[in-house]
């Protein structure tokens, strides 16, 4: 998954028009429900498992991208 696709996924999860790669996830409204949605979407789209504990530490879109890359 490239960064643009990930930004689109984050926007879908947060139900916004566009996600920011410069703002923190928290600033964009990311919460525990978003974590669950992200885990489910990555599993469905890529067949990859994201570690929930590592996801809880993610602060930026780049952190999410690193998790997805590591899970593949």
FINURO-438600 format. One record per residue: residue in one letter; x, y, z of N, C-alpha, C, CB in turn; chain. Coordinates in nm, 4 decimals, always signed. Glycine has a CB too. Layout:
// FINURO-438600
MIVO  resn        nX        nY        nZ       caX       caY       caZ        cX        cY        cZ       cbX       cbY       cbZ  chain
MIVO     A         X         Y         Z         X         Y         Z         X         Y         Z         X         Y         Z      A
...
// end
This chain:
// FINURO-438600
MIVO  resn        nX        nY        nZ       caX       caY       caZ        cX        cY        cZ       cbX       cbY       cbZ  chain
MIVO     X   +0.0859   -0.1180   +0.0000   +0.0000   +0.0000   +0.0000   +0.0897   +0.1232   +0.0000   -0.0973   +0.0004   +0.1234      A
MIVO     X   +0.0636   +0.2127   -0.0948   +0.1431   +0.3346   -0.0999   +0.0806   +0.4416   -0.0095   +0.1546   +0.3861   -0.2458      A
MIVO     X   +0.1531   +0.5521   +0.0086   +0.1075   +0.6552   +0.1014   -0.0257   +0.7159   +0.0578   +0.2127   +0.7645   +0.1138      A
MIVO     X   -0.0445   +0.7372   -0.0716   -0.1694   +0.7972   -0.1192   -0.2888   +0.7070   -0.0884   -0.1616   +0.8246   -0.2704      A
MIVO     X   -0.2727   +0.5777   -0.1092   -0.3799   +0.4828   -0.0767   -0.4075   +0.4810   +0.0723   -0.3438   +0.3420   -0.1246      A
MIVO     X   -0.3018   +0.4907   +0.1510   -0.3177   +0.4924   +0.2958   -0.3899   +0.6193   +0.3401   -0.1811   +0.4815   +0.3651      A
MIVO     X   -0.3558   +0.7329   +0.2817   -0.4249   +0.8579   +0.3148   -0.5740   +0.8479   +0.2818   -0.3615   +0.9762   +0.2388      A
MIVO     X   -0.6059   +0.7833   +0.1709   -0.7462   +0.7642   +0.1340   -0.8169   +0.6741   +0.2356   -0.7571   +0.7039   -0.0077      A
MIVO     X   -0.7483   +0.5698   +0.2798   -0.8059   +0.4803   +0.3800   -0.8285   +0.5543   +0.5111   -0.7148   +0.3587   +0.4026      A
MIVO     X   -0.7313   +0.6320   +0.5538   -0.7447   +0.7090   +0.6782   -0.8632   +0.8048   +0.6668   -0.6138   +0.7878   +0.7094      A
MIVO     X   -0.8787   +0.8713   +0.5528   -0.9918   +0.9614   +0.5319   -1.1247   +0.8858   +0.5411   -0.9797   +1.0312   +0.3955      A
MIVO     X   -1.1295   +0.7664   +0.4827   -1.2509   +0.6843   +0.4905   -1.2840   +0.6492   +0.6352   -1.2343   +0.5557   +0.4078      A
MIVO     X   -1.1824   +0.6054   +0.7087   -1.2034   +0.5656   +0.8479   -1.2498   +0.6841   +0.9319   -1.0745   +0.5063   +0.9068      A
MIVO     X   -1.1898   +0.8003   +0.9082   -1.2249   +0.9193   +0.9866   -1.3485   +0.9908   +0.9324   -1.1077   +1.0158   +0.9893      A
MIVO     X   -1.3984   +0.9424   +0.8183   -1.5154   +1.0017   +0.7549   -1.4951   +1.1501   +0.7269   -1.6380   +0.9817   +0.8423      A
MIVO     X   -1.3797   +1.1801   +0.6638   -1.3462   +1.3160   +0.6222   -1.3129   +1.3136   +0.4730   -1.2264   +1.3734   +0.7061      A
MIVO     X   -1.3111   +1.4317   +0.4121   -1.2806   +1.4396   +0.2690   -1.1352   +1.4065   +0.2398   -1.3128   +1.5780   +0.2161      A
MIVO     X   -1.0472   +1.4512   +0.3284   -0.9041   +1.4323   +0.3043   -0.8291   +1.4196   +0.4367   -0.8470   +1.5494   +0.2212      A
MIVO     X   -0.7399   +1.3228   +0.4441   -0.6549   +1.3064   +0.5619   -0.5251   +1.3837   +0.5403   -0.6259   +1.1555   +0.5899      A
MIVO     X   -0.4664   +1.4284   +0.6495   -0.3427   +1.5056   +0.6431   -0.2246   +1.4183   +0.6817   -0.3505   +1.6289   +0.7347      A
MIVO     X   -0.1160   +1.4305   +0.6057   +0.0039   +1.3575   +0.6451   +0.0916   +1.4407   +0.7369   +0.0828   +1.3151   +0.5223      A
MIVO     X   +0.0561   +1.5689   +0.7586   +0.1371   +1.6542   +0.8458   +0.0793   +1.6662   +0.9862   +0.1507   +1.7917   +0.7851      A
MIVO     X   -0.0511   +1.6487   +1.0003   -0.1127   +1.6537   +1.1328   -0.1024   +1.5170   +1.1993   -0.2606   +1.6987   +1.1233      A
MIVO     X   -0.1011   +1.5183   +1.3312   -0.1000   +1.3908   +1.4028   -0.2353   +1.3226   +1.3839   -0.0688   +1.4116   +1.5547      A
MIVO     X   -0.2356   +1.1919   +1.4031   -0.3606   +1.1171   +1.3936   -0.4611   +1.1688   +1.4954   -0.3358   +0.9670   +1.4146      A
MIVO     X   -0.4144   +1.1986   +1.6152   -0.5027   +1.2484   +1.7212   -0.5675   +1.3807   +1.6809   -0.4244   +1.2659   +1.8525      A
MIVO     X   -0.4902   +1.4690   +1.6194   -0.5446   +1.5968   +1.5738   -0.6536   +1.5777   +1.4693   -0.4336   +1.6839   +1.5172      A
MIVO     X   -0.6480   +1.4678   +1.3984   -0.7454   +1.4401   +1.2933   -0.8674   +1.3631   +1.3441   -0.6794   +1.3623   +1.1821      A
MIVO     X   -0.8676   +1.3295   +1.4735   -0.9819   +1.2603   +1.5312   -0.9670   +1.1099   +1.5427   -1.1008   +1.2896   +1.4515      A
MIVO     X   -0.8445   +1.0604   +1.5258   -0.8180   +0.9159   +1.5363   -0.8410   +0.8713   +1.6796   -0.6725   +0.8815   +1.4911      A
MIVO     X   -0.9120   +0.7609   +1.6976   -0.9402   +0.7090   +1.8304   -0.9361   +0.5562   +1.8291   -1.0770   +0.7592   +1.8802      A
MIVO     X   -0.9784   +0.4966   +1.9379   -0.9722   +0.3503   +1.9479   -1.0637   +0.2825   +1.8452   -1.0106   +0.3054   +2.0896      A
MIVO     X   -1.1751   +0.3433   +1.8119   -1.2623   +0.2873   +1.7088   -1.1927   +0.2911   +1.5730   -1.3961   +0.3643   +1.7030      A
MIVO     X   -1.1185   +0.3982   +1.5475   -1.0412   +0.4079   +1.4228   -0.9358   +0.2970   +1.4188   -0.9734   +0.5482   +1.4101      A
MIVO     X   -0.8740   +0.2679   +1.5333   -0.7758   +0.1591   +1.5397   -0.8385   +0.0278   +1.4959   -0.7188   +0.1455   +1.6818      A
MIVO     X   -0.9563   -0.0023   +1.5485   -1.0244   -0.1271   +1.5139   -1.0605   -0.1307   +1.3655   -1.1506   -0.1444   +1.5992      A
MIVO     X   -1.1091   -0.0200   +1.3152   -1.1442   -0.0125   +1.1727   -1.0205   -0.0323   +1.0856   -1.2109   +0.1229   +1.1401      A
MIVO     X   -0.9096   +0.0286   +1.1266   -0.7849   +0.0180   +1.0504   -0.7374   -0.1269   +1.0461   -0.6757   +0.1084   +1.1118      A
MIVO     X   -0.7386   -0.1929   +1.1593   -0.6972   -0.3337   +1.1660   -0.7840   -0.4185   +1.0723   -0.7068   -0.3869   +1.3120      A
MIVO     X   -0.9149   -0.3971   +1.0772   -1.0067   -0.4754   +0.9939   -0.9855   -0.4461   +0.8454   -1.1521   -0.4460   +1.0328      A
MIVO     X   -0.9674   -0.3194   +0.8093   -0.9496   -0.2830   +0.6687   -0.8185   -0.3371   +0.6120   -0.9541   -0.1316   +0.6528      A
MIVO     X   -0.7121   -0.3307   +0.6884   -0.5834   -0.3823   +0.6413   -0.5907   -0.5336   +0.6250   -0.4697   -0.3440   +0.7391      A
MIVO     X   -0.6585   -0.5998   +0.7167   -0.6754   -0.7442   +0.7049   -0.7558   -0.7778   +0.5790   -0.7452   -0.8011   +0.8306      A
MIVO     X   -0.8657   -0.7054   +0.5567   -0.9514   -0.7331   +0.4417   -0.8827   -0.6996   +0.3096   -1.0809   -0.6550   +0.4534      A
MIVO     X   -0.8177   -0.5848   +0.3033   -0.7592   -0.5385   +0.1765   -0.6270   -0.6061   +0.1419   -0.7382   -0.3897   +0.1819      A
MIVO     X   -0.5453   -0.6322   +0.2457   -0.4111   -0.6838   +0.2190   -0.3865   -0.8224   +0.2759   -0.3095   -0.5898   +0.2741      A
MIVO     X   -0.4775   -0.8700   +0.3581   -0.4559   -0.9983   +0.4235   -0.3412   -0.9927   +0.5229   -0.4293   -1.1054   +0.3205      A
MIVO     X   -0.3153   -0.8741   +0.5755   -0.2051   -0.8540   +0.6698   -0.2607   -0.8244   +0.8084   -0.1124   -0.7388   +0.6228      A
MIVO     X   -0.1882   -0.8705   +0.9093   -0.2300   -0.8479   +1.0475   -0.1483   -0.7354   +1.1084   -0.2154   -0.9765   +1.1313      A
MIVO     X   -0.2189   -0.6393   +1.1664   -0.1555   -0.5269   +1.2346   -0.1617   -0.5533   +1.3843   -0.2247   -0.3909   +1.1981      A
MIVO     X   -0.0494   -0.5387   +1.4516   -0.0431   -0.5573   +1.5960   -0.1115   -0.4393   +1.6658   +0.1043   -0.5716   +1.6434      A
MIVO     X   -0.2133   -0.4677   +1.7452   -0.2912   -0.3631   +1.8114   -0.2059   -0.2790   +1.9066   -0.4072   -0.4252   +1.8878      A
MIVO     X   -0.1111   -0.3410   +1.9758   -0.0258   -0.2665   +2.0682   +0.0640   -0.1690   +1.9933   +0.0590   -0.3623   +2.1517      A
MIVO     X   +0.1162   -0.2119   +1.8796   +0.2002   -0.1236   +1.7978   +0.1157   -0.0124   +1.7357   +0.2726   -0.2044   +1.6870      A
MIVO     X   -0.0052   -0.0463   +1.6949   -0.0942   +0.0538   +1.6372   -0.1284   +0.1612   +1.7394   -0.2220   -0.0119   +1.5850      A
MIVO     X   -0.1451   +0.1234   +1.8634   -0.1774   +0.2203   +1.9686   -0.0659   +0.3240   +1.9864   -0.2024   +0.1477   +2.1012      A
MIVO     X   +0.0549   +0.2907   +1.9455   +0.1691   +0.3829   +1.9566   +0.1802   +0.4761   +1.8362   +0.2987   +0.3039   +1.9721      A
MIVO     X   +0.1077   +0.4466   +1.7292   +0.1178   +0.5257   +1.6054   +0.0663   +0.6672   +1.6288   +0.0386   +0.4582   +1.4904      A
MIVO     X   +0.1432   +0.7639   +1.5795   +0.1057   +0.9043   +1.5959   +0.0828   +0.9759   +1.4630   +0.2123   +0.9765   +1.6741      A
MIVO     X   +0.1347   +0.9198   +1.3542   +0.1254   +0.9864   +1.2244   +0.0878   +0.8856   +1.1155   +0.2590   +1.0562   +1.1895      A
MIVO     X   +0.0533   +0.9389   +0.9999   +0.0259   +0.8535   +0.8849   +0.1508   +0.7734   +0.8483   -0.0217   +0.9379   +0.7645      A
MIVO     X   +0.2682   +0.8348   +0.8611   +0.3921   +0.7614   +0.8338   +0.4086   +0.6423   +0.9277   +0.5126   +0.8544   +0.8465      A
MIVO     X   +0.3661   +0.6583   +1.0537   +0.3707   +0.5453   +1.1475   +0.2781   +0.4332   +1.1008   +0.3314   +0.5911   +1.2901      A
MIVO     X   +0.1607   +0.4696   +1.0506   +0.0690   +0.3685   +0.9976   +0.1293   +0.2976   +0.8776   -0.0643   +0.4322   +0.9590      A
MIVO     X   +0.1903   +0.3756   +0.7906   +0.2536   +0.3171   +0.6718   +0.3632   +0.2190   +0.7116   +0.3118   +0.4275   +0.5816      A
MIVO     X   +0.4414   +0.2539   +0.8110   +0.5467   +0.1639   +0.8586   +0.4879   +0.0340   +0.9121   +0.6303   +0.2321   +0.9672      A
MIVO     X   +0.3760   +0.0420   +0.9828   +0.3111   -0.0786   +1.0351   +0.2610   -0.1674   +0.9218   +0.1947   -0.0410   +1.1277      A
MIVO     X   +0.2006   -0.1051   +0.8216   +0.1497   -0.1816   +0.7080   +0.2646   -0.2473   +0.6328   +0.0686   -0.0911   +0.6135      A
MIVO     X   +0.3702   -0.1740   +0.6118   +0.4860   -0.2268   +0.5408   +0.5476   -0.3446   +0.6160   +0.5904   -0.1168   +0.5203      A
MIVO     X   +0.5579   -0.3322   +0.7473   +0.6159   -0.4386   +0.8297   +0.5263   -0.5616   +0.8338   +0.6408   -0.3883   +0.9714      A
MIVO     X   +0.3954   -0.5413   +0.8210   +0.3008   -0.6532   +0.8312   +0.2939   -0.7361   +0.7040   +0.1630   -0.6015   +0.8646      A
MIVO     X   +0.3439   -0.6857   +0.5945   +0.3326   -0.7553   +0.4659   +0.4351   -0.8614   +0.4485   +0.3431   -0.6595   +0.3538      A
// end
